[in-house]
Amino acid sequence: MRKEEIKKIFKEKFGCETSEVYTSPGRVNLIGEHTDYNGSFVFPGAIDKGMIAAIRFNGTEKVRAYAIDLDERSEFGLNEEDLPNEGWAKYIFGVCREIIKRGGTIKAFDTVFSGDVPLGAGMSSSAALESTYAFALNDLLNLGIDKFELARIGQSTEHNYVGVMCGIMDQFASIFGKEGHLIRLDTKTMEYEYFPFNPNGYKLVLLDTLVKHELASSAYNARRESCENAAATIAKRHSEVEFLRDASMKMLDEVKDEISEEDYMRAKYVIEETQRVRDVSAALERGDYEAVGQKMYETHHGMSKLYEVSCEELDFLNDVAKEHGVTGSRVMGGGFGGCTINLVKDELYDSFIKDAKEQFNKKFGHDPKVYDVVISDGARKL
């Protein structure tokens, strides 16, 4: 939705005009999966799909919000006990409350918003929504909150008002995104670095299986436990190891007999994935997208066979990509469904998409959804 359209809808709903329109993007993660809770690196980029909101202070005690895509309204106060019933409104309320908790003064406002980040496809539509309002309120009220804290406000909203104990990557990418660049974030130190991502002659495309397997949250917790157990066992011999990102394969092999086979496999994946992120960093600096693609395939193999978070549908799409000579392909996100992210040469794109759809439909009874993405800027005023 464009700026003029959203202003028009705002006027229809609230009977007055506003020029204050803000946007924040969703994100993809090129490589570095299940690494954030292991103190390692992630490698996200903001994309050209996100949330857009028009906003105007209303001089009352109540926020009045309208979700265009859902055709739903919500009205709520700004005190802790005013938590709205609507799931989407909890994100806006949570951002307001987290700013207030940090000493910021929030004034009630009217707002409408819309998004083109597909829900449930692993592109972080919720982080885009949080970042839009955190950025907008900080800007409009001159609160002086720095970008890191804006990302943490979004993360705290998830933790405290939505009940999702997420890491910081999604909100970080949405706030810090930069056109033509991916961001390598060290989740242990919170240091970050921009890497050029201008794959001329290639397209970045997501294929969404439209599958979500139910065991995701319990399986996620089990893997986290495995990683923490392996790290703690290694730390008894190597006190410098706080997270698995600090460990080497040599250290892991030393304790192989002291941990379960499952814990060993999970830890092996994380240690290797940490190295893959370093390898991709070097490949991007020299513009070697073939090497980047190779590492993506290695990540998929590790997530499927060692971390065991893939599924039949994702493995199928990864195999189709390989057969077609696609440069790189892997499951993106937590796994158990969702998307593959693919780096595809322009000349292979049409035939790959056509065949992937046909073969997937033949096997699973429906087409995967196709999302072309371009690496774009983070939260901003339009």
PyMOL commands that set and color helices and strands:
alter all, ss='L'
color gray80, all
select helices_A, chain A and resi 3-14+36-38+80-82+87-101+125-140+147-162+169-176+216-235+244-246+249-254+256-258+261-285+289-306+312-323+346-364
alter helices_A, ss='H'
color red, helices_A
select strands_A, chain A and resi 21-29+41-42+44-57+63-67+72-76+109-115+181-186+192-196+202-212+328-332+337-345+369-373+380-381
alter strands_A, ss='S'
color yellow, strands_A
deselect
rebuild
show_as cartoon
